[in-house]
Amino acid sequence: MHATIEAKLRAAFAPTHLDVINESYQHRVPARSQSHFKVVLVSETFTGQRTIGRHRSVYATLATELENGLQALALHTYTPQEWSDAQGQAPKSPACGGAGINA
């Protein structure tokens, strides 16, 4: 699923920066799961869009994955200027109550 998410986001948004991070291990899921991801996406296409619009466009791009096993998607969407202002850093993900516990 990781490769599919990355390919779809690259095709849809032509990002200047993209991180797709599998954070499934931090949740109560079977080992080697691909169900919880953090996405850091920097794209010119976000210029002039509010956060909710950006997220909706990502959800639409990944609709099939969200219907077929992708349970959680932490989105950090930026314009190139916002990414520069953030000094190339997205917030760290909070710890999950089930972190490190695999079913």
N, C-alpha and C positions, 0 to 999 in steps of 0.2 A: 504494500500500500504506500510505503514511503516514496518509492520511485514514481508511482502514479501521481501522487499529490504534487511532487516537485515538477514533474513534466507538465501537468495541467496548469499550474501556477505560472511557470515560465512562458508557456504558450499564450495564456490569457493576459498577462500583465507586463511582459518584457521587463522584468525587474532589474534594477541596478544592484540590488542585494537581495538574497533569499537564503534563509535558513529554515529547514524543515527538520525539527528535532523530535524524535520519538521519546516521549516521556511516559510511555506505558509502564515501565518498570517502577514508577512512583505510585502506582495504583494497584488496587486489588484485582489483578487480571492474571491469566496464565502466563508463565514464562514465555518470552519471545513474542509477546503480543504486539500488534501494531494497531492500537485503538485510541491512543491519546497522543496528540501532537501539539507542539508549539510551533507557530509559523511567524517568522519575522520577514515581512515583505515590504520592500522599498520600490516604489514605482511612480513615474511621472503621471500615470493614469489617475492617481489619487489626488492630484492637484485640484483644488476647488471642491472636493468632496468632504462631507462630514464623516466621522468615524462609522456611523451606522450604515451609510451608503457603501463605504469601503467593505465593511464586513458582509453586507448583503451580496455584494458582487463576488466575494470569495466563496461564500456559502453556495451561491448559484453555480459557480465553477466546479465545486466539489460535491454537488448534490448526490451523485451516484454513490460516492464513497460514504457520505453521511447516512445514506439509506442502507448501506451494506457493510457495517462493522466499525466505521469511524465513530467513536462515541464522544470524543471531546476534542475541541480545537481551540487552543489559546491563540488569539490573533493579535499581532502587533503590526499595524500597517502605518507606513510613513511615506511622505513625499521625500525626494532626495534632500530638500532643504531641512525638513524636520529631522531626518536621520543625521544630517550634519550637526544640527543644533543639539541633538541627543548624544553627540560624540560617538556615534556608531554603537550605541548600547541600548538594548531592550531590557525591560525589567526582568528580574529572575522570577521563575515560577515559584509559587508558595509550596510548602511541603503538604503532601496529602496525608490525611489521617491513616491511610492504609499503605503508606510508603514502605517499599521493601518487602511487602507481604504478597506473595504470589499464591494464587489458588491452586 
